[in-house]
């Protein structure tokens, strides 16, 4: 069952349709699941006990989603504030964040005004996401 899979990536639309129709006939899969199985990157789909279809190992799967809004410098300052506040939850951290930033600014610990601006307009859920990736949970 490897031959149809190898031909799918380089085939034209009519050829891809023919390959897909043949694959749906052989497997009995629904058409949308057959497309998913053929597109499955480096995965193995078991059709029958002795028949397996392997996805294209050479292709890399694209990650979808938004690009991060905050860079590492902003996350570093947020982590510092979070440690100062003894690892409080994000919902409690958000209201006092501006006051802590003022104090850091007075002590000249906060060097960049852009970081202060980004942290001051941060929502209450964002510290949870940023700080949770650093080992401790924030909830």
N, C-alpha and C positions, 0 to 999 in steps of 0.2 A: 504494500500500500504506500510505499515511499515515492514511487514515480509520480503520481498525481500531485503530491505536495510539493515536490521539487519544481514541477512545471508551472505551478500556480503563480509564483512570484514574477516570472518573466513573460507570462502569457498575456495575450490581448483580451479584451472584454468578452468576445464571443467564445474564446477558448476557455476562459475562466468559468463562464456559464456552463459550458459543456462538462468541464471537470467537476464543477459543483453538482450538476445534475447526476452525473455518474456516481459521485460520492454519496449523495442522498439515496440513490437507488440501492447501492451496496450496503449501506449501514442502516437505513431505515430511520435515520435521524430527521428531525425537523430541519427545514432549510436554514433557519437562523442559528440553530445549534451547530449545524454542519459548518457554517461560515466561522463560527467561534472556534470550533475544533481545528479547522484548517489554519486559522490565524493564530492559534495558541502558540506563544513563543516558548520554545524549549520544553513544552509540556507533553505528556503522553495521554492520549484519550483511548480507552479500551472500548473497541467496537463490539467484539465478540471475545470469548475466552482466549482464543488463539490469534486474534487480529487486533493489533494496536497501531495507532497513528501517532507519529511523533511530529511535533511542531518544528518550525524552522529555528535551529539553534543559532544560526549566524545573525539573526535580527535581534536588535535590542528593543525592549519594550519602552515606549515613550511614557514618561510620567506626566500626568495631567495635573492641573491645579494652578493655584496662584503662586506667583513668586513672593518670597518673603518681603514684608514691608520694613522689617527692622534688621539692621546689619549686626555684626558681632560686637561692635563698640556699644551699641544701645543695649544689647542683651547683657553685656558685661556690667554696665552701670545698673541695670535692673536687678541683676543677681546680687550686686553689692548692696543695693537698697533692701532687697529681700532678706539678706543676711542680717543687716542692721536691725530690721524689724522682727528678727527672730523667727523667720520663715512662716509668717502669717499667710492666711489664704488670700487668693487674688481679689476676692470681693472686698475684703477689708483693707488690702494694700492699695487699691486704686484711689480711694478718697484721700488717704494721707500721703500719697506719692508726691503731690505738689509741694507740701510742707517740707518733706524730707529733701526734695530737690533744692528748695530755697536754702536749707541749712548746708547742703553740700556745696552750693554755689558760694555761700558766704565763706566757707572754709577753703575755697578754691580747689575742691576735689573734683568738681565738675568743670572740665576744661572747654568743652565745645557747646556753644549755645544751641546748635542743631539737635544734639542729643537731648538736651533739656526740653526743647520744643516737641520732639517726637515722644518722649516719655510723658509729657504733660497731656497730650491728646490721646494717650493709649486707653483703650477700653478696659473694663474690669476683667474680661475673660482672657485678654492677651497675656498678662503675667503668668497665668496658669500654664499656657502653652509654652512660653519661653523658658520658664524656670523648671518645668517638669522634665525637660530633656536633660537637665543637669544632675540627675541622680535622685533627687528627693521629690516626693510628690507634693503638690501644692493644691489643697482642696478645702 
